[in-house]
């Protein structure tokens, strides 16, 4: 829940930043159109430059409704997520256009951090439950007799069991049924063992998926940070290229199409910086989520049971299995 709220908030901030960039680009295209119109009326440029300026302005204005719609939808989703009425608030100014360096991920994070993940704890609980059902299924294969009486004395059933008439009765009423159903009860135990094997495989898969989530987040973090740095350089170069192109156009050294390409490249670069910056921050949320929380103060991890799971007694010859609850012995 916390991760989804933070991710949506970051998305809203990024959309406000992109909308601000789009508005700046439209304003720049509008100023360029006025400038080109003045030169056209003075006979310095052809009508082609005017058409190109109008085309670029219309293209930039067409981006605004899509960004406003996406921003409104994201704010509505955030309201619903926190239990409020889905309102689409008006976009405000964004401070997420430039990102501060993120703190470094500490080296040697303990794998015990993953034990806080709800999916691993649920898989562990299912494994322990499946292990306990094996003992219950095994106990069901043996006849049940009362070994003590109502007040703790020897049960009269034991003395009557050795009497000829009662022996026949007891065998017919109790033991015979258990012996006769031995095949079915053994199948029930085998089914419980198979369920344990499935739970063990699910637990192993959940552990591997948890490590995959962490490794993926760490890899994405490294690559996206490098990409963000390169995009910042690209944005700065695009801004300088636009300035040079405009100066050369005023001097009559380049055509207006060169200026338009420089303008579009500059605003696209700024938009990409916001998108990749959002990816960096969202990945930070994904890393915290993969670890089951942060790494500064993990705190105590509550176990599914009263103690940490122990290794079970061998059930079937397998290569390896995760830890589970202790399997009941035959005497139990």
N, C-alpha and C positions, 0 to 999 in steps of 0.2 A: 504493500500500500504506500509506504513512504517512498520507495523507489519510483513508483508510477507517478506520484504527485510531483516529485522533484524533476523527473524527466519531462512531464508536461509543462511545468513552470519554465524550464530551460527552453523548451520548444517555443513557448509563447514569447519569451524574451528574444529569441533568434528571429522569429517572424516579425516582431516589431522592428528589429534592426534591419531586416531585409526590406520591410515596407518603407523605412526611412531612406534607405539607399535608393529604392525605386522612385520615391518622390523626388529625391535630389537629382536623379537622372532625368526625370520628366522636366523638372525646372531647368536643367542644363540644356536639354533638347529644345525647350521653348525659347530660351535666350538665344540659342544658336539659330533657330528659325528666324527670329526677329533680326538678328545680325545679317543673315543671308538675304533676307527680304530687302534690307536697306542697301546692300551691295547690288542686288538685282535691279532695284529701282534706279540706281546710279549707273547701270549699264556695265558693271564690273564683272558680273557672272551671268551664266545662262539660267534659263528656267529649270534645267536639270538639277542644279544645286538646290533650288527651292523645293522641288519634288522630293529629293532625297531627304532633306531636312524634315519635311512634313511626314514622310513615311516613317522615319526614325522616331519622331514624336508620337505618332499613333501607335507604333509598336510598344513604346515605353508605357504609354497610358493603358494599354491592354493588360499589362502585368498587374496593375494595381487592384482591380476587382478580385482576381484570383488570390492574391496575398491577403486581402481583407477577409475573404471567405474562409481561407484556411486559418487565419488568426481567430476569427469568430468561432469556428468549430472547435478549435483547441481550447479556448476559454470556456466554452460550454462543457466540454469534456472534463475540464478541471473542476468546474462547479458540481457536476454530477458525481465526480469521484469523491469529493469531500461532503456530499450529501446536501448540496444547495440546488436551487432552481437553476436550470441551464441558461444563464444570461450570457450574451455576447457583448462584452464591454468595449468601449471605444479604444482604439490603439493609442498608446502613449509613446513617449520617447524611450529609447532603449539605451542601456549602458553596457550592452554586451557586444558592442562592435569590436572591441579589442579585449583580449583575454589575458589575464595575469597568469604567470607560470604556475602550474599545479605542483603541489608537494610531491617529492619523490616517493615511490613505493618502497618501503623498507625491504632490504634483502633478507632472505631466509625466513619468510613467513611460515609459521608452523601449520602443518596440515590439519591440526586440531581445530583451526578456525572453521573448517568446513562442517564440523559437527553441529554448528548452530543452524545449518540450513534445514528448513522444515521438510524438504523432500527426502533428505537423508535420514532424518529422525523418523519419518513415517515409514520408510523402507526398513529401517532397523526394527521398528515395532512390529511390522508384518512378519519379519524374519523370526523374531522371538515368539510371536503367536503361533507361527507354523511349527516351530520347534516344540512348543508346549503341546500342540495337538498330536504330535507323534506319541508322546507319553500317554496321553488320554486314550488314543486308539490302541496302544499296546495293552494298557490296563483293562480295556474292554474285552480282551480276548480270554481272560481268566474268569472262572466262576466266582461269584461273590457270596461269601458266607459270613454270618455274624459271629465273630470270635468271642465276644463278651455279651453278657446279658444286660438288662436294663440298668442295673445298679453297679456294673463293673465286674460282676462275678462271671464265672464260666457260663457260656450259653448252653442251654439245654439242647440246642440243635446238635451240638457236637456229640453228646451222649446218645441222642436218638439216631444219629447218623450211622452208628455201628450196629444198631438193632436190625435184625433181618427185615422186618416189615417196613421200617422207616428208611432203610437203605434203598429199597426199591423205589419208595416214594420220592426220596430226595433225588435219586438219579433221574427219575422220570420228570420231575418238576423243575430241576435246576441244572444239574451237571450235563444231562443229556443234550439239552438245548445248546449249551455253550460248545460242547464237543461237535455237535451236528453243524453249528454255524461257524466252525473254525475257518472254513474257506472264505466265507463272507467277511468275517472279522479280520482275517489276514489281508484281504483286499482293501479293507478300510484303512489298515495300518500302512499298506503300500501306497494308498492314495495320499495319506498324510505325509509320507516320506517324499513322494513326488511333489506335493505342494511346497514342502520345505526346499527341495531343490530349485523349484521355480522362484520362491522367495529369495533364495540365496543368489540366483542369477540376476534377479531384479535389483537386489541390493548392490551387487557388483557393478551392474550397469549404471545405477544411480551415482555410485562413487566415481566411476569413470567420467560420467557426464559433468559431475561437479568439477573435477580437475580440468576437463575440457573448457568449461565456462571460464575458469580462472586463467588458463593459458591463452584462450582466445582474447580475453579482455586485456591481458598484458601485451600480447602481440599487437592488437589494435591500437593500444595506447602509444606504443613506440612508433608505429608507422604513421598514425594520424598526427602526432606531434611533429614529426619530420615534415609531413605534408603541409601542415599549417605554417611552419617556418618558411617553406619554399613559396607558398602562396602569398605570404606577406611580402616577400621579395618581388614576386610577380606583380602584386598590386602596386607597389611603389614604382616599379619600372613602367607599368601601364600609365600611371598618373603623369610621370615625367614625359612619356611618349606623347600623351595627349597635349601637354603644354607645348612641346616642340612642334607638333603637327599644326596646332592652331597658329603659332607664330609664323610658320612657313606658309600657311594658307593666306594669312593677311599680306604677306610679301609677294603672293602670287607664284610661289615655287611648287606647290602641290595642289591637287584638286580637292574638292570638299569631301569626296568619298573617303579620302585618307583620314580626314578629321573625324568623320562619323565612325569609322572603324576603330580609331583610337579611343573615342568616347565610349563606345559599346564595350570594348575590351576592358577599359578601366572599371566600369560599373559591374561587369560580369566578374572581374577579379575581386572586387569588394564583396559581392554577394557570395562568392565561393569561400572567402575568408570567414564569413559569418557561418556558413553551413559546416565547414570543417571545424571551426571552433565549437559549434554545437555538438558535432560528433565527438570531439575530445571530452567535453563535459559529460555528455550522455554515456560515454564509455567509462568515465569515472564512476558514474552511478551503477553501471553494469558490473564493474569490478567489486564494488561494495556489496552488491546483491549476490554475486557469485561467491563471495567469502562469507555470506550470512551476516554481514555487518562490516564495520570498519576494522582497522587493525591497531588503532591507538590503545584501546582498552577493551579487550575481548570480553572480560568478565566471566563469571562462572557459566558453564554450559550444563543445563539440566538434562539428565539422562532420561531415557524413556522409562526405564525401570528404576529400582532403588539403587542399583549399582551398575557399573559399566558392564556390557555384555562380555561373557567369557567364551572360551573355545568349547564347542560341544563335543560330546563323545562321538567317535566315528559312526556314521550311519551307513554310508556307502563309499566305496573306493572312488574318490574324485581327486583331481589334481590339486585343487585348492578351493577354499571356501572362505567367506568373510566370517567375522566373529558373530556368535549368536549366543542365546541363552543355553544353559546346561541341559543336556538331554537326560530325562529320567532313566535310572538304571533298571535292570530287570527286576530286582527285588522290590523297587517302588511300584 
